[in-house]
Amino acid sequence: MGSVYLHPVTLASGPQAEAGEHGPGAIRLGGSMAYASRFALVLRDGERVVDRSLFGPADAESAFAGLGPLEEGEARRQWANLARVHAPLNAGERVIRLDQPQVMGVLNVTPDSFSDGGAFHEDPEALRAHAAAMLEAGAAIIDIGGESTRPGAEPTFEAEEIERVVPAVRTCAAMGAAISVDSRRAGVLEQGLSAGAHIANDVSALRYDPRSLELVAQYECPVVLMHAPGAGADLHEGGNYTDVVSEVFDFLRLAREKAIGGGIAEANIVLDPGIGFGKSLADNLALLNALPLFHALGSPLLVGVSRKRMIGALSHEEGPQDRLAGSIALAVRAMEAGVHILRVHDVAETVQARNVWRGLRDAALTDFSQLPGFD
């Protein structure tokens, strides 16, 4: 069996924009506010593309009918996944709806954070004020991390990471926040979840610590599975790709299947392509341009591009603190692709951009037949 990929290649403002005599000409991607009207059916044999054809929703049946039995079954699964509507994520007393983009605010409690220089490490009042400001600005989730995962960063001892993360979790839990713990260590995840966190955000997709999969299944909590090429101490190691898009897609598909096989509920899985982790600028751009494809995996999508090095590389080599405009541009690109959760440092600015984008999208979804002068 060759590998099958269903790429949404033409995005639309809504189903009405592409409606015709054969019905709606666009499908809603992953229950989000993004729509696609044209699709590329790509067949690969190892590293080689052996066929690529374009079709619209009305032609899907005929496009799939010409495939072999195994390829047809996979194409139909991906087609159903593209249109799958995802249930909200449960985060204690909070419910995270996925029918519009949600903002996850980053709270680093490390002494060497690339984005804030360790401003919230060992300063409880600064941490509390920053968390409260993010919640007030509209963050749906606070993501707490106690280990730097930037390229070249030294690994953190588990006990030290727990000492950083748990007090921050308790502080945010007292505010009633929905909380995720950003860690690849089962001990940190367990202590964070026990202290009041609700979501496990594992940058190794549950590969680094063999205890993590069983732990997440036991807690029955949502989990973010992120792509990174390295399974060991260096997450960025081994980032050599022939086709980064299909390889990341295949990695996340297998990670998702392994999680489900290990007892994690399908509805609790969120997928992240891992922008900036073991990837070149060209790799990151390819993934961002191919984000709509990842809806074909059948899970909600999370993307973290805030203040990342690629922004400086595309502009004037600005430092992390001067990458707000680029971060917003990439966040809008992700929303256009139907990404459900945006992991960001600048919450207020991103929420404002999200709200304006949503206003434009809501207006675009107006039924054209009800507009004055429509005939």
N, C-alpha and C positions, 0 to 999 in steps of 0.2 A: 504494500500500500504506500502510495506517495503521500506527502504531507499536504494538508489543505488549509488555506487561509482565506477568510472572507474579509476583505478590506473595504470599509465604507470610504469611497474616494470623492464623493460629492456631497457636501453638507448643505442643508436647506434650513431656512428660518422656521419652517413648520410644514405640516402635511398639506395645508391649503396651497402653499406656494408651488407645489408640484402636482396638484390634483388634476385629473383628466377623466376621460370617458371610461377608463378602466378602474377608477377608484383612486384612493390616496396614492400619490406617487412617492411618498417618503415614509420611512419608519422611524419611530422614536427609539433612540439608542439607550439601552439599559435603564429605561424608566426615567431618564434625565430630561433636561430641557433642550437636548440636541437632537437633530433629525438628519437622516441621510437619504439621498434619492438615487444614487448610483453606487454600484459595488463592483469590486474586482474579485473574481474567483481565481486564486493563484494556486497552482499545483507545483510542488517542489519534489525533486528526487535527490535527496541528500543536499548538496550545496547548489544544485542547479534548478532553475525555474524551467519547467517543461511545458507549462501552458498558462496563459493568462487571458481571461475573457471578461467583458463588462456586461452588466445587466441591471435592470431596474426591478423594483418589487413585483411588477406584473409578470416579469419574465423569469422569476426565481425557479419555478417548477421545471421549466424547460432547460434552464442552466444546469440544474442538478441531475436531471434525468439522463444526461449524456455521460455521467461519471460511472466508474466501476462501483460495485456494491459497497465496498468499505469506504471509498472516498465520498460516495453519495450520503452514506449515513453520517459521516463526520461533517459534511457540508450542511446537512439539515440540522444537526445539533448546533452548529455555530450560528446558523440563521435564526433558530429559536432563541439562542442566547443573546443575539444582538437586540432582540425586542423584549427581552425579559425585564419585568418590573420588579425591582428589589424591595423587600420589606425593610422597614426602618431598623436601625441598629438599637439594641437595648443597652443602655448605660445606667444601670441602677434605676433611679426614679426618673431619669431623663431618657427621652426617645430622640434619636437622631434620624430625621427624615431624609430620604435620599432622592426626593423628587425635585430638588433644587441644589445647587452647589453649596456645600457646607465648608466652613473655615475652621481648621485645626490650628490653634496657636502654639508655637514652640516655646517651651520653658526649659532652657538648658541650665543644669546645676553642676557645671564642670568648671574648673579653673582656667581652661584653655579653649573655651568655645570660640569658633572662628567668627561667629556673628556678633557676640556681645562682649567678648574678652573676659568672660567669667564674672560679669556684673552681679549675678544672683547667687554665686557660690559663697557660702558662709555669711550671707547677709539676709536673714529671714524677713526683715521689713521691706527690703527692696524686692525680694521675691514675691511677698504678699501683695505689694502695690502693683507689680507688673502683672501678676495673675489676675487681680481684680480689674485692672484696666483692660486686659484682653477680653475678659468675660463681658464687661460693660460695653465694649466695642462690638460685640456680636460673635465671639468665638463659640462654636458649638462644642468643641473639645479642647482641653489643654493637654498637650503632649509633653511629658516630663522625661528628660534624658539625663543620665549621669555619666555617660562615657562619650568622648569625642570620637566621631567616626570619619573625620576628615582624612584625606590621604596623608600617610606618614605619622599619624597619631599613635602614641603608645597605648597598648591595651591597659584597661583598668582592672584592678583586682575586684573580685565579686563583692567582698565585704565592704570595700571602700565605695563601690557603686551603690550598694544598699544604703549606706550611711548618708549618701547624697540624696537619693531618690525618695526614701520613705518619708522624711519630714516634709518634703515638698508635696508629696501626695496627700498627707494629712492636712496640710494647709489648704490645698485646693478642695479637698473633700469637705472641709468645714464651710467652704463657700457654696457648696452644692453643685460643683462643677462636674461635668462628664470628663473623665480622666483616662488618658492612655499612658502606658509606660513604654518608653522607647528603649528596649534592651534585647540583647541576644542571649542572655543568661537566665536559666530557669529560676535560679534562686532570687534574682532581682525581680523577675516577673511575679513570682509567688509572694514575695514580701510586699511588693507594690499593690497587687490585687487584694491581699489581706488587709492592707492599710486603707483601702477605699477606692483604688483604681478600678476601671471597668473594662479596659481594652488592652490587649497585648499588641505592641507594635515591634515586630521582630525583623531587623534589617537583614538577617540571615535566612529568613523564611523557615525558621525552626530547624535549621541544619547545624548550627554551631554547637548547641547543647543538646545532647540526646534525650534529656529529660523534658525538654520544652513542649514537645507535641502532646505527650501524656498530660502534662500540667494544664495546658490550655483546654484540652478536652475535658479534664476534670472540673475546671472552673466554668465551663460552658459559656465562655465570654467571646466577644468578637476578637478577631486577630487579623493583623495586617501582615501579609506575606510579601516581602520585598525582594526584588532581584538584586543580587550582588554576585560577581563571579567567584569571589573567594569564600570558601567554607571555613577556613581557619582563622588565625589571628588577624590577617590582613584581608579585609573584605574586598579590596580593590585589586587583589592579585589575580592574574589570569584573564584579564579583559581583552582577549584577542578574538575578534569575531569575523566570520565570513559574511554573515547577514545578521546584523545585530537585532533587527526587528523580529525575524522569525525565531532566532535563538532565545531572545528574552520571552517571547510568547510561549515557546515550548517549555522553557524553564518554569514559568508560572503555571502552565497547565499541569505539569507533573507535580509541582509543589502543592497545588490545589488538590489534586487527586490523592496525594500522600496524606494531606491533612484530613480529608474526608475519610480515607481508609483508616486513619488513626483515631476516629471517633469525634472529630470536630464537625459540628453541624454546618452544612453547606451555606446556610443563611448567615453564618457568623464570619465568613471569610471575605476579606477585602484584599485587593491586589494592587501592588505598587511596582512600576517598571524600574525603579531605582535610578532615576536621573542623577548623573554625576558619580555613581559608584562603579569604578573600574571601566569607565567609558570615556572615549575621546569626545571632543567637541562635535565632530561629525556624527558619532554614535548618538549623542544626546539629541541633536537636531533631527536625526532620522526617527528616533523614538517619539519625540514630541509631534512630529508630522504624522506619525502612524498611530497616535493614541486611539482613534476610533476603533481600530482593529481589536483592541484588548477587551471591548465589550463582548466579543465572540467567546470569551472564556467563561462567561456566565456569572461573574461576581462584580460587586461595586468596585470602583477604581479610586485610588488615592495617588496624588502626585505631589512631590515636594521639589520645587525649583527655586524657592525663595533664597535670594542673595547668593546663589551658587556661582562658582568660578566661571561657568560658561557665559554669564552675563558680562563680566569684565572682558572676557576673551572676544566677545562680539562688539564691544564698545571701545573704551579707552583704558582698559585694565584698571577700572575703578576697584577700590577695596569693598569688602562686604557691606560696610555702612552706607556706601554710595550706590547701591544697586537696586533701589526701590523701584524706579521707573521700569527697569528691565524685569524685575520680579512681577510687577503688575501686568506687563505685556505677556509674559509667559503664563500667568494665571488666567488671563482672558483666553489665551490660546487653549488652555486645558478645559475651560468652561465650554468653549465652542465645540470641543470634542466630546462633551458629555461627562467629564470627570466629576465624580460625586463629592470628593473631599480634597480640599487644597490645604496642604501643610505649609504654614507661612510664619514669618517672624513679625511682619508688619500687619497686624490684624485689622486695625481701624481702616487703613487705606485699602486693604484687600476687600473688606466687607463693603466699603463704599463702591469700589469697582464692581463687585458682585451685584449690588443692588441696582446700579445703573444698567449693567448688562441685563439683569433680569427684567427691568422695565422695558428695555428694547425688545427682549424676547417675548414678553407678555403681549406687547403691542403687535408683534409679528404674528402671533397666534390668533389674532382677531379673525373671525370668519369673514372672508372677503365678500361673500354674498350679502352680508348685512351692511356693507359700507354704502354710503350715499353715492348714487350715480353708477353702482355696479350693475352691469347688464350681461 
